[in-house]
Amino acid sequence: MTLLVAGALAVVRAGAAAVRAVDSADRQLAAMAVAERRLEALASRGCSAAVSGTATDPSVGIRESWRVTIARNGVRLVADSVQYSDRDGSRLIVRARLIGC
């Protein structure tokens, strides 16, 4: 009986760990999607309209800031930092892209 209970508890613990891992992965994917959308939007506007800025989405707990800098030959470097939270605390994803002018 004790062995059966211990086995059942191990299965419950493994299931809980899997749920936490999936939740963390979902949040990371959402943050990456936010960054990719921002980079695409800035690139589609062209160089003159690509400016630095910030945004917050409290409904999903995401804070975003992007910076546009002039690189060589008029090319713009856009870096987007997206901060989000999961069970283990605050996480940061940074994505970058060059925009040709």
C-alpha positions as CSV (number, residue, x, y, z in Angstrom):
1,M,0.0,0.0,0.0
2,T,2.8,2.4,0.9
3,L,4.5,1.7,-2.4
4,L,1.3,2.5,-4.3
5,V,0.8,5.8,-2.5
6,A,4.5,6.8,-3.1
7,G,4.0,6.0,-6.8
8,A,0.8,8.0,-7.0
9,L,2.5,11.0,-5.4
10,A,5.4,10.8,-7.8
11,V,3.0,10.8,-10.8
12,V,1.2,13.9,-9.3
13,R,4.6,15.7,-8.8
14,A,5.7,14.9,-12.4
15,G,2.4,16.2,-13.7
16,A,2.7,19.4,-11.8
17,A,6.3,19.9,-13.1
18,A,5.1,19.3,-16.6
19,V,2.3,21.9,-16.3
20,R,4.8,24.5,-14.9
21,A,7.2,23.8,-17.8
22,V,4.4,24.2,-20.4
23,D,3.2,27.5,-18.8
24,S,6.8,28.9,-18.8
25,A,7.2,27.9,-22.4
26,D,3.9,29.5,-23.3
27,R,4.9,32.8,-21.7
28,Q,8.3,32.7,-23.5
29,L,6.7,32.1,-26.8
30,A,4.2,35.0,-26.2
31,A,7.1,37.3,-25.4
32,M,9.0,36.2,-28.5
33,A,5.9,36.8,-30.6
34,V,5.5,40.3,-29.2
35,A,9.2,41.1,-30.1
36,E,8.8,39.7,-33.6
37,R,5.6,41.7,-34.3
38,R,7.3,44.9,-33.1
39,L,10.4,44.3,-35.3
40,E,8.1,43.5,-38.3
41,A,6.0,46.6,-37.7
42,L,9.1,48.9,-37.4
43,A,10.6,47.4,-40.6
44,S,7.4,47.8,-42.5
45,R,7.3,51.6,-41.7
46,G,10.7,52.3,-43.3
47,C,13.7,54.0,-41.8
48,S,12.4,57.5,-41.3
49,A,9.4,56.2,-39.3
50,A,11.4,53.7,-37.2
51,V,11.8,55.3,-33.8
52,S,12.6,54.0,-30.3
53,G,9.8,53.5,-27.8
54,T,8.1,51.5,-25.0
55,A,4.9,49.6,-24.5
56,T,3.2,47.7,-21.6
57,D,0.5,45.1,-21.7
58,P,-0.6,44.6,-18.1
59,S,-3.1,41.9,-19.1
60,V,-0.3,39.5,-19.9
61,G,2.4,41.1,-17.8
62,I,4.7,42.1,-20.6
63,R,6.9,45.2,-20.7
64,E,8.6,46.1,-23.9
65,S,11.2,48.6,-25.0
66,W,12.8,49.0,-28.4
67,R,15.7,51.1,-29.6
68,V,16.5,52.2,-33.1
69,T,20.1,53.1,-33.8
70,I,21.8,54.2,-37.0
71,A,24.4,51.6,-38.1
72,R,26.8,51.9,-41.1
73,N,25.6,53.0,-44.5
74,G,22.3,54.3,-43.2
75,V,21.1,50.9,-42.1
76,R,19.1,50.9,-38.9
77,L,19.6,48.4,-36.0
78,V,16.4,47.7,-34.1
79,A,16.7,45.9,-30.8
80,D,13.5,44.9,-28.9
81,S,13.7,43.9,-25.2
82,V,10.6,42.1,-23.8
83,Q,10.3,41.5,-20.1
84,Y,7.8,39.0,-18.8
85,S,7.2,37.0,-15.6
86,D,6.9,33.3,-14.9
87,R,6.9,31.2,-11.8
88,D,10.6,31.6,-11.4
89,G,10.6,35.4,-11.6
90,S,11.2,38.0,-14.3
91,R,12.6,37.0,-17.7
92,L,14.0,39.0,-20.5
93,I,14.1,38.3,-24.2
94,V,16.0,40.5,-26.7
95,R,15.5,40.3,-30.4
96,A,17.3,42.4,-33.0
97,R,17.0,43.1,-36.7
98,L,18.6,45.3,-39.4
99,I,16.4,47.6,-41.5
100,G,17.8,48.5,-44.9
101,C,17.3,52.1,-45.9
